[in-house]
Amino acid sequence: MKNKLIKLFAGLCALIFSGCASQNRQPVQPVAQVNLNQFMGAWYVIACIPTMIETEAYNAIESYQLEKDGSINTTFTFRKGGFDDPEKRYNPTGFVVENTHNAVWGMQFIWPFKAEYIIAYLDKDYTTTIIARNARDYVWIMARTPVMSDSEYQELTKKVASLGYEANKLRKVPQQVR
């Protein structure tokens, strides 16, 4: 258990501090406005450039709940290695960054560190989104349903590339349709 906590802490530190690295590119532009109430709920991770804990994720789902204090209770669940493996669960807290129209958050796994979370794309119906970081190290394509058409996936992959990511590093997350 102690080794798991050490690995988790090291991975989260790498995630947090990699966002601090200077980049010679333009910052990722967040969407103009996010209606937090509409954004809340479950999002299936369709593809990602994964963090250390997501490299073998199956059935990855990120769920958000807006709290009275304005923080965002987050639950990230997935199965590591296969559909029948035990479920993993993480509960970071999201905090909207002031003056970003709810489109930039700090995601806190361990106090006092907050990882950067930029809503870089969001369709008008709040059914697909891309979450990015200025470090261009991790990215998530998410949807309200566990599957999407190949054409929609290709369109979102192009958007990821237009943000400055190497889209060939995307890993499709296997989702079991229930």
Z-matrix of the N, CA and C atoms (Angstrom, degrees):
N
C 1 1.456
C 2 1.527 1 110.59
N 3 1.343 2 115.49 1 -41.04
C 4 1.457 3 119.92 2 -179.31
C 5 1.528 4 110.66 3 -62.93
N 6 1.342 5 117.37 4 -41.08
C 7 1.462 6 120.94 5 178.67
C 8 1.522 7 111.40 6 -63.97
N 9 1.339 8 116.99 7 -37.80
C 10 1.466 9 120.40 8 177.52
C 11 1.522 10 110.66 9 -62.58
N 12 1.329 11 116.10 10 -43.22
C 13 1.467 12 119.77 11 179.59
C 14 1.523 13 111.34 12 -65.19
N 15 1.316 14 116.93 13 -39.57
C 16 1.473 15 120.73 14 178.59
C 17 1.521 16 109.71 15 -64.04
N 18 1.343 17 117.78 16 -44.73
C 19 1.464 18 121.13 17 178.76
C 20 1.524 19 111.12 18 -63.29
N 21 1.325 20 116.40 19 -43.00
C 22 1.461 21 120.46 20 178.93
C 23 1.523 22 110.39 21 -61.99
N 24 1.326 23 116.81 22 -46.10
C 25 1.456 24 121.01 23 179.91
C 26 1.529 25 110.81 24 -61.99
N 27 1.331 26 117.27 25 -44.07
C 28 1.466 27 120.74 26 179.60
C 29 1.521 28 110.81 27 -62.99
N 30 1.332 29 116.54 28 -42.33
C 31 1.462 30 120.06 29 178.64
C 32 1.512 31 112.76 30 -64.57
N 33 1.318 32 116.00 31 -41.62
C 34 1.462 33 119.52 32 179.58
C 35 1.520 34 111.18 33 -67.85
N 36 1.325 35 116.79 34 -37.98
C 37 1.473 36 119.45 35 176.44
C 38 1.523 37 110.41 36 -62.67
N 39 1.334 38 116.47 37 -42.71
C 40 1.465 39 119.73 38 177.77
C 41 1.519 40 110.59 39 -61.09
N 42 1.327 41 117.31 40 -42.48
C 43 1.458 42 122.41 41 177.90
C 44 1.523 43 111.06 42 -60.20
N 45 1.304 44 115.70 43 -47.25
C 46 1.463 45 120.93 44 -176.69
C 47 1.521 46 111.31 45 -68.12
N 48 1.322 47 116.51 46 -49.09
C 49 1.455 48 119.45 47 -174.39
C 50 1.518 49 113.31 48 -76.51
N 51 1.320 50 118.16 49 -22.52
C 52 1.459 51 119.21 50 177.03
C 53 1.522 52 110.33 51 -65.49
N 54 1.318 53 117.01 52 -26.36
C 55 1.460 54 120.83 53 176.62
C 56 1.510 55 112.76 54 -70.64
N 57 1.329 56 116.44 55 -15.80
C 58 1.453 57 120.74 56 179.96
C 59 1.524 58 112.42 57 -86.65
N 60 1.332 59 117.67 58 -13.49
C 61 1.458 60 121.05 59 -178.10
C 62 1.520 61 109.74 60 -63.65
N 63 1.329 62 116.13 61 139.35
C 64 1.460 63 118.69 62 -179.78
C 65 1.521 64 109.55 63 -73.85
N 66 1.305 65 115.81 64 144.03
C 67 1.457 66 122.48 65 -178.19
C 68 1.524 67 107.89 66 -124.49
N 69 1.336 68 115.04 67 147.98
C 70 1.455 69 120.37 68 176.72
C 71 1.518 70 110.53 69 -97.49
N 72 1.297 71 117.65 70 30.61
C 73 1.455 72 121.45 71 179.09
C 74 1.515 73 109.83 72 -128.04
N 75 1.312 74 113.36 73 167.19
C 76 1.453 75 119.57 74 178.84
C 77 1.528 76 109.52 75 -67.75
N 78 1.321 77 116.94 76 147.03
C 79 1.469 78 119.05 77 175.40
C 80 1.532 79 110.63 78 -62.61
N 81 1.314 80 115.74 79 151.29
C 82 1.461 81 121.26 80 174.79
C 83 1.525 82 107.39 81 -64.87
N 84 1.319 83 116.09 82 130.62
C 85 1.456 84 120.84 83 179.09
C 86 1.530 85 109.65 84 -86.35
N 87 1.316 86 117.24 85 121.24
C 88 1.463 87 118.94 86 175.92
C 89 1.521 88 110.51 87 -73.28
N 90 1.318 89 115.98 88 163.49
C 91 1.457 90 119.92 89 174.05
C 92 1.526 91 108.50 90 -62.57
N 93 1.319 92 116.60 91 161.41
C 94 1.466 93 121.25 92 -174.99
C 95 1.528 94 113.19 93 -66.58
N 96 1.332 95 117.09 94 -35.86
C 97 1.471 96 120.61 95 -174.06
C 98 1.517 97 109.32 96 -158.90
N 99 1.332 98 117.25 97 140.57
C 100 1.463 99 122.07 98 174.36
C 101 1.525 100 108.49 99 -125.83
N 102 1.323 101 115.94 100 125.18
C 103 1.452 102 121.55 101 172.28
C 104 1.535 103 105.63 102 -82.51
N 105 1.318 104 117.02 103 105.18
C 106 1.461 105 120.74 104 -174.07
C 107 1.525 106 112.65 105 -58.36
N 108 1.328 107 117.78 106 -41.73
C 109 1.468 108 119.76 107 -179.93
C 110 1.525 109 111.11 108 -60.20
N 111 1.320 110 116.70 109 -38.76
C 112 1.452 111 120.91 110 -179.81
C 113 1.533 112 111.44 111 -73.84
N 114 1.329 113 117.19 112 -29.27
C 115 1.464 114 121.64 113 -178.80
C 116 1.534 115 112.01 114 -76.91
N 117 1.324 116 116.88 115 -24.67
C 118 1.465 117 120.67 116 -176.61
C 119 1.524 118 110.59 117 -63.14
N 120 1.331 119 115.36 118 159.16
C 121 1.460 120 121.89 119 179.02
C 122 1.509 121 111.26 120 113.62
N 123 1.309 122 115.70 121 -165.70
C 124 1.465 123 122.44 122 -174.93
C 125 1.524 124 111.55 123 -88.59
N 126 1.340 125 114.89 124 137.69
C 127 1.462 126 123.90 125 174.44
C 128 1.525 127 107.64 126 -128.78
N 129 1.324 128 117.15 127 125.64
C 130 1.462 129 122.14 128 175.87
C 131 1.527 130 108.93 129 -83.07
N 132 1.315 131 116.37 130 132.73
C 133 1.465 132 120.47 131 176.25
C 134 1.528 133 106.50 132 -81.35
N 135 1.323 134 115.46 133 110.26
C 136 1.461 135 121.90 134 -178.67
C 137 1.522 136 110.70 135 -83.29
N 138 1.322 137 116.11 136 -40.20
C 139 1.465 138 121.86 137 178.59
C 140 1.515 139 108.11 138 -158.04
N 141 1.329 140 115.38 139 158.78
C 142 1.460 141 119.81 140 178.37
C 143 1.516 142 110.10 141 -160.80
N 144 1.309 143 115.44 142 158.53
C 145 1.461 144 120.73 143 158.74
C 146 1.516 145 101.52 144 -91.87
N 147 1.333 146 116.69 145 105.20
C 148 1.461 147 120.61 146 -163.22
C 149 1.525 148 115.44 147 -76.60
N 150 1.333 149 113.23 148 150.67
C 151 1.458 150 120.80 149 167.00
C 152 1.528 151 107.04 150 -76.16
N 153 1.305 152 116.51 151 174.34
C 154 1.458 153 121.55 152 -178.81
C 155 1.529 154 112.04 153 -56.34
N 156 1.312 155 118.28 154 -36.71
C 157 1.464 156 120.15 155 -176.53
C 158 1.523 157 112.90 156 -81.09
N 159 1.340 158 118.61 157 -10.84
C 160 1.464 159 121.39 158 -175.20
C 161 1.530 160 114.69 159 -104.05
N 162 1.315 161 118.35 160 2.27
C 163 1.472 162 120.26 161 -171.91
C 164 1.523 163 113.56 162 -62.29
N 165 1.316 164 118.03 163 -25.05
C 166 1.463 165 121.45 164 179.21
C 167 1.529 166 111.25 165 -123.48
N 168 1.335 167 117.03 166 29.40
C 169 1.463 168 121.14 167 -175.75
C 170 1.523 169 112.10 168 -73.53
N 171 1.317 170 114.73 169 138.13
C 172 1.457 171 124.53 170 171.48
C 173 1.530 172 106.09 171 -125.39
N 174 1.329 173 116.97 172 148.46
C 175 1.471 174 121.21 173 178.03
C 176 1.528 175 112.60 174 51.87
N 177 1.306 176 117.33 175 43.12
C 178 1.468 177 121.09 176 -179.82
C 179 1.525 178 110.33 177 -75.68
N 180 1.332 179 115.17 178 127.29
C 181 1.470 180 121.53 179 -179.67
C 182 1.523 181 108.19 180 -135.70
N 183 1.324 182 115.72 181 130.40
C 184 1.459 183 122.07 182 176.07
C 185 1.533 184 106.43 183 -109.41
N 186 1.325 185 117.38 184 124.13
C 187 1.468 186 121.53 185 -179.26
C 188 1.515 187 110.02 186 -120.51
N 189 1.319 188 115.68 187 139.45
C 190 1.463 189 121.65 188 -177.36
C 191 1.520 190 110.49 189 -123.04
N 192 1.330 191 114.75 190 142.29
C 193 1.469 192 121.35 191 175.36
C 194 1.529 193 107.75 192 -137.72
N 195 1.321 194 116.47 193 122.22
C 196 1.458 195 121.83 194 179.90
C 197 1.525 196 109.70 195 -76.47
N 198 1.320 197 115.93 196 126.56
C 199 1.461 198 121.82 197 -179.85
C 200 1.531 199 110.02 198 -92.93
N 201 1.319 200 116.75 199 162.27
C 202 1.472 201 121.60 200 -179.26
C 203 1.524 202 112.58 201 -59.55
N 204 1.346 203 116.83 202 -31.03
C 205 1.467 204 120.08 203 -179.10
C 206 1.528 205 112.96 204 -82.53
N 207 1.340 206 117.17 205 2.00
C 208 1.462 207 121.45 206 178.62
C 209 1.522 208 113.47 207 93.12
N 210 1.328 209 117.72 208 -9.77
C 211 1.463 210 119.97 209 176.59
C 212 1.528 211 109.18 210 -75.45
N 213 1.311 212 115.73 211 165.24
C 214 1.454 213 120.86 212 -177.26
C 215 1.522 214 108.71 213 -119.99
N 216 1.325 215 115.35 214 111.22
C 217 1.451 216 121.49 215 176.97
C 218 1.526 217 106.73 216 -73.49
N 219 1.324 218 116.67 217 121.05
C 220 1.453 219 121.82 218 -175.29
C 221 1.519 220 110.15 219 -116.22
N 222 1.311 221 116.05 220 138.03
C 223 1.458 222 121.57 221 173.94
C 224 1.518 223 107.38 222 -127.27
N 225 1.335 224 115.64 223 120.04
C 226 1.458 225 121.66 224 176.94
C 227 1.517 226 107.03 225 -111.94
N 228 1.342 227 116.26 226 117.16
C 229 1.455 228 121.03 227 179.23
C 230 1.521 229 109.49 228 -121.29
N 231 1.335 230 115.17 229 148.94
C 232 1.457 231 121.34 230 175.82
C 233 1.520 232 108.60 231 -166.19
N 234 1.292 233 115.27 232 167.75
C 235 1.464 234 121.64 233 173.74
C 236 1.524 235 106.73 234 -111.86
N 237 1.316 236 116.68 235 129.94
C 238 1.464 237 120.71 236 -176.12
C 239 1.519 238 110.06 237 -91.83
N 240 1.342 239 115.99 238 114.34
C 241 1.448 240 121.34 239 173.36
C 242 1.512 241 116.05 240 100.71
N 243 1.321 242 119.03 241 -24.95
C 244 1.457 243 120.08 242 -179.37
C 245 1.515 244 111.87 243 179.90
N 246 1.317 245 115.85 244 166.85
C 247 1.456 246 121.29 245 -177.27
C 248 1.525 247 113.34 246 -63.82
N 249 1.330 248 117.07 247 -27.60
C 250 1.463 249 120.66 248 -176.54
C 251 1.522 250 113.49 249 -97.69
N 252 1.318 251 117.59 250 -0.27
C 253 1.462 252 120.12 251 -179.75
C 254 1.524 253 110.76 252 -75.80
N 255 1.331 254 116.83 253 161.35
C 256 1.473 255 119.87 254 -178.26
C 257 1.535 256 111.86 255 -60.51
N 258 1.316 257 114.86 256 147.10
C 259 1.461 258 120.92 257 179.26
C 260 1.527 259 110.49 258 -76.21
N 261 1.330 260 115.28 259 136.21
C 262 1.467 261 122.92 260 172.68
C 263 1.516 262 106.90 261 -102.51
N 264 1.335 263 116.34 262 148.88
C 265 1.462 264 120.59 263 -178.29
C 266 1.529 265 109.60 264 -142.19
N 267 1.332 266 115.23 265 131.67
C 268 1.469 267 121.78 266 174.88
C 269 1.522 268 107.34 267 -126.53
N 270 1.326 269 116.00 268 146.06
C 271 1.463 270 120.90 269 -177.00
C 272 1.526 271 112.03 270 -130.09
N 273 1.344 272 117.40 271 68.91
C 274 1.458 273 118.30 272 174.43
C 275 1.531 274 110.12 273 -72.85
N 276 1.311 275 115.57 274 166.33
C 277 1.463 276 121.51 275 176.40
C 278 1.519 277 108.62 276 -115.18
N 279 1.323 278 115.59 277 132.01
C 280 1.456 279 121.04 278 177.38
C 281 1.518 280 111.21 279 -95.04
N 282 1.328 281 115.12 280 145.61
C 283 1.467 282 122.01 281 177.39
C 284 1.517 283 107.86 282 -133.28
N 285 1.326 284 116.88 283 122.58
C 286 1.460 285 121.21 284 178.99
C 287 1.526 286 108.85 285 -69.58
N 288 1.327 287 116.04 286 132.16
C 289 1.463 288 121.75 287 176.50
C 290 1.527 289 108.00 288 -78.50
N 291 1.324 290 115.33 289 130.89
C 292 1.478 291 120.36 290 -178.47
C 293 1.520 292 111.92 291 -56.66
N 294 1.330 293 114.72 292 147.56
C 295 1.461 294 123.74 293 175.10
C 296 1.528 295 113.53 294 61.45
N 297 1.338 296 117.48 295 28.96
C 298 1.469 297 121.02 296 176.54
C 299 1.521 298 111.61 297 -116.48
N 300 1.323 299 117.19 298 10.07
C 301 1.464 300 122.04 299 179.91
C 302 1.531 301 111.47 300 56.13
N 303 1.340 302 115.45 301 35.58
C 304 1.470 303 124.86 302 176.99
C 305 1.518 304 113.91 303 69.81
N 306 1.336 305 118.98 304 13.20
C 307 1.461 306 121.92 305 -174.49
C 308 1.527 307 113.82 306 -98.25
N 309 1.326 308 118.14 307 -8.05
C 310 1.461 309 121.52 308 177.56
C 311 1.519 310 107.71 309 -127.68
N 312 1.317 311 115.14 310 129.69
C 313 1.453 312 121.42 311 -178.94
C 314 1.523 313 109.89 312 -125.35
N 315 1.314 314 114.97 313 158.96
C 316 1.453 315 121.52 314 163.42
C 317 1.518 316 105.66 315 -104.27
N 318 1.321 317 117.70 316 131.19
C 319 1.463 318 121.26 317 -179.52
C 320 1.530 319 107.28 318 -110.33
N 321 1.324 320 115.08 319 114.05
C 322 1.461 321 120.78 320 -172.83
C 323 1.530 322 111.39 321 -101.93
N 324 1.336 323 114.17 322 111.93
C 325 1.462 324 121.07 323 174.33
C 326 1.525 325 109.88 324 -90.84
N 327 1.332 326 115.08 325 -40.52
C 328 1.469 327 121.97 326 -178.96
C 329 1.518 328 107.37 327 -135.57
N 330 1.338 329 116.43 328 128.32
C 331 1.456 330 120.97 329 178.13
C 332 1.513 331 108.24 330 -66.63
N 333 1.304 332 120.06 331 139.22
C 334 1.465 333 130.72 332 3.97
C 335 1.525 334 113.25 333 -100.33
N 336 1.322 335 118.10 334 12.70
C 337 1.467 336 121.97 335 -172.66
C 338 1.515 337 111.90 336 -83.12
N 339 1.350 338 114.79 337 138.04
C 340 1.464 339 121.02 338 177.68
C 341 1.528 340 108.46 339 -126.25
N 342 1.312 341 115.78 340 124.26
C 343 1.462 342 121.32 341 176.83
C 344 1.526 343 109.09 342 -82.00
N 345 1.314 344 115.58 343 144.61
C 346 1.459 345 122.05 344 179.90
C 347 1.528 346 111.09 345 -71.07
N 348 1.327 347 116.44 346 138.48
C 349 1.454 348 124.20 347 -175.93
C 350 1.530 349 106.22 348 -142.62
N 351 1.323 350 117.27 349 104.43
C 352 1.470 351 122.01 350 -176.29
C 353 1.525 352 109.13 351 -112.70
N 354 1.308 353 116.03 352 121.91
C 355 1.464 354 120.24 353 174.39
C 356 1.528 355 105.53 354 -81.44
N 357 1.346 356 114.62 355 98.05
C 358 1.458 357 121.46 356 -172.10
C 359 1.525 358 113.04 357 -91.77
N 360 1.310 359 116.54 358 -19.55
C 361 1.460 360 121.63 359 176.13
C 362 1.522 361 107.44 360 -149.05
N 363 1.322 362 115.99 361 140.24
C 364 1.457 363 122.30 362 176.75
C 365 1.521 364 106.98 363 -154.42
N 366 1.325 365 116.77 364 118.91
C 367 1.460 366 118.29 365 -179.78
C 368 1.526 367 110.00 366 -70.22
N 369 1.314 368 116.24 367 161.40
C 370 1.474 369 120.69 368 -172.46
C 371 1.524 370 113.08 369 -63.45
N 372 1.339 371 117.37 370 -24.50
C 373 1.462 372 120.90 371 -179.69
C 374 1.526 373 113.41 372 -93.89
N 375 1.328 374 116.40 373 3.50
C 376 1.470 375 121.37 374 -179.86
C 377 1.531 376 111.33 375 58.73
N 378 1.336 377 115.73 376 43.18
C 379 1.461 378 120.09 377 178.74
C 380 1.527 379 112.71 378 -111.09
N 381 1.331 380 117.85 379 -20.48
C 382 1.463 381 121.33 380 175.43
C 383 1.529 382 108.80 381 -137.94
N 384 1.311 383 114.99 382 147.92
C 385 1.462 384 120.27 383 -179.58
C 386 1.527 385 110.03 384 -149.71
N 387 1.319 386 115.18 385 157.92
C 388 1.468 387 122.17 386 170.99
C 389 1.515 388 106.83 387 -125.31
N 390 1.327 389 115.79 388 126.10
C 391 1.457 390 122.71 389 176.88
C 392 1.526 391 107.09 390 -106.30
N 393 1.322 392 116.75 391 126.96
C 394 1.460 393 121.56 392 -173.68
C 395 1.524 394 111.26 393 -129.07
N 396 1.323 395 114.38 394 176.36
C 397 1.467 396 122.85 395 176.74
C 398 1.526 397 108.38 396 -141.24
N 399 1.320 398 116.94 397 147.39
C 400 1.462 399 120.55 398 179.19
C 401 1.522 400 112.74 399 -62.26
N 402 1.314 401 118.27 400 -27.20
C 403 1.465 402 121.46 401 179.45
C 404 1.529 403 112.01 402 -71.85
N 405 1.321 404 116.80 403 -12.70
C 406 1.472 405 122.68 404 -178.41
C 407 1.532 406 111.46 405 55.68
N 408 1.319 407 116.06 406 32.49
C 409 1.462 408 120.70 407 178.98
C 410 1.520 409 112.04 408 -94.90
N 411 1.309 410 118.42 409 -37.28
C 412 1.456 411 123.14 410 -179.26
C 413 1.512 412 108.77 411 -131.98
N 414 1.332 413 115.50 412 149.35
C 415 1.459 414 121.78 413 177.16
C 416 1.519 415 107.54 414 -154.55
N 417 1.327 416 116.63 415 151.03
C 418 1.459 417 121.95 416 -179.23
C 419 1.522 418 109.71 417 -133.39
N 420 1.319 419 116.13 418 129.84
C 421 1.464 420 123.07 419 169.25
C 422 1.521 421 104.93 420 -101.53
N 423 1.332 422 116.49 421 121.53
C 424 1.457 423 120.00 422 -176.68
C 425 1.529 424 110.64 423 -130.00
N 426 1.330 425 114.03 424 155.35
C 427 1.469 426 120.17 425 -179.47
C 428 1.522 427 109.39 426 -144.63
N 429 1.307 428 115.59 427 162.58
C 430 1.467 429 120.96 428 178.65
C 431 1.525 430 111.94 429 -76.79
N 432 1.314 431 117.26 430 -14.10
C 433 1.462 432 121.94 431 178.54
C 434 1.526 433 109.03 432 -119.64
N 435 1.337 434 118.51 433 156.52
C 436 1.461 435 120.26 434 -175.63
C 437 1.533 436 114.80 435 -75.34
N 438 1.305 437 117.78 436 -9.26
C 439 1.469 438 120.93 437 178.88
C 440 1.526 439 109.12 438 -134.52
N 441 1.339 440 114.40 439 155.54
C 442 1.469 441 119.88 440 173.40
C 443 1.525 442 107.23 441 -143.23
N 444 1.307 443 115.45 442 159.85
C 445 1.468 444 120.35 443 -178.98
C 446 1.527 445 109.33 444 -66.52
N 447 1.332 446 115.31 445 156.42
C 448 1.462 447 120.03 446 177.64
C 449 1.525 448 111.18 447 -61.28
N 450 1.341 449 116.63 448 -38.86
C 451 1.468 450 119.29 449 -178.80
C 452 1.530 451 111.05 450 -65.62
N 453 1.333 452 117.28 451 -40.81
C 454 1.464 453 120.20 452 177.67
C 455 1.532 454 110.37 453 -65.82
N 456 1.330 455 117.05 454 -40.92
C 457 1.459 456 120.88 455 178.45
C 458 1.536 457 110.45 456 -61.93
N 459 1.330 458 116.75 457 -43.79
C 460 1.469 459 120.19 458 179.36
C 461 1.530 460 111.19 459 -63.09
N 462 1.332 461 116.47 460 -39.17
C 463 1.472 462 120.86 461 177.75
C 464 1.529 463 110.68 462 -62.03
N 465 1.329 464 116.87 463 -44.42
C 466 1.465 465 120.33 464 -179.96
C 467 1.527 466 111.40 465 -69.91
N 468 1.321 467 117.16 466 -33.96
C 469 1.462 468 121.18 467 175.80
C 470 1.533 469 110.10 468 -62.24
N 471 1.326 470 116.79 469 -41.16
C 472 1.473 471 120.69 470 176.73
C 473 1.524 472 110.66 471 -62.91
N 474 1.326 473 117.15 472 -38.42
C 475 1.466 474 120.44 473 177.60
C 476 1.534 475 110.30 474 -64.21
N 477 1.328 476 116.70 475 -40.71
C 478 1.473 477 120.59 476 177.20
C 479 1.528 478 109.42 477 -59.51
N 480 1.319 479 117.08 478 -45.74
C 481 1.467 480 120.78 479 178.89
C 482 1.529 481 110.93 480 -62.65
N 483 1.335 482 117.28 481 -38.55
C 484 1.467 483 120.19 482 -179.75
C 485 1.531 484 112.16 483 -67.22
N 486 1.337 485 116.55 484 -18.88
C 487 1.466 486 120.86 485 176.49
C 488 1.527 487 112.15 486 -81.53
N 489 1.323 488 117.07 487 -5.47
C 490 1.461 489 120.84 488 178.67
C 491 1.518 490 114.33 489 101.96
N 492 1.305 491 117.72 490 13.12
C 493 1.462 492 122.29 491 178.25
C 494 1.523 493 110.65 492 -92.68
N 495 1.327 494 115.66 493 156.68
C 496 1.455 495 121.86 494 170.63
C 497 1.531 496 106.35 495 -86.66
N 498 1.326 497 115.75 496 97.78
C 499 1.464 498 121.05 497 -173.34
C 500 1.529 499 112.48 498 -62.65
N 501 1.330 500 117.85 499 -22.47
C 502 1.464 501 119.66 500 178.29
C 503 1.530 502 112.02 501 -68.35
N 504 1.323 503 117.95 502 -10.35
C 505 1.464 504 121.66 503 176.89
C 506 1.533 505 112.52 504 -87.20
N 507 1.338 506 116.28 505 -5.51
C 508 1.461 507 119.25 506 179.10
C 509 1.531 508 110.58 507 -64.31
N 510 1.307 509 115.26 508 138.72
C 511 1.458 510 122.21 509 175.50
C 512 1.528 511 107.29 510 -114.20
N 513 1.340 512 116.41 511 120.70
C 514 1.462 513 119.21 512 174.04
C 515 1.518 514 107.78 513 -69.78
N 516 1.313 515 116.15 514 131.95
C 517 1.460 516 121.43 515 -179.92
C 518 1.521 517 108.42 516 -91.95
N 519 1.334 518 117.68 517 118.38
C 520 1.463 519 118.68 518 178.05
C 521 1.540 520 110.28 519 -61.57
N 522 1.328 521 114.71 520 128.78
C 523 1.461 522 121.46 521 178.88
C 524 1.518 523 108.25 522 -121.26
N 525 1.304 524 115.90 523 131.09
C 526 1.462 525 121.04 524 178.68
C 527 1.524 526 107.85 525 -91.72
N 528 1.308 527 116.47 526 118.85
C 529 1.462 528 121.20 527 179.92
C 530 1.519 529 107.83 528 -74.42
N 531 1.330 530 115.55 529 124.30
C 532 1.471 531 120.36 530 -175.34
C 533 1.500 532 111.30 531 -100.06
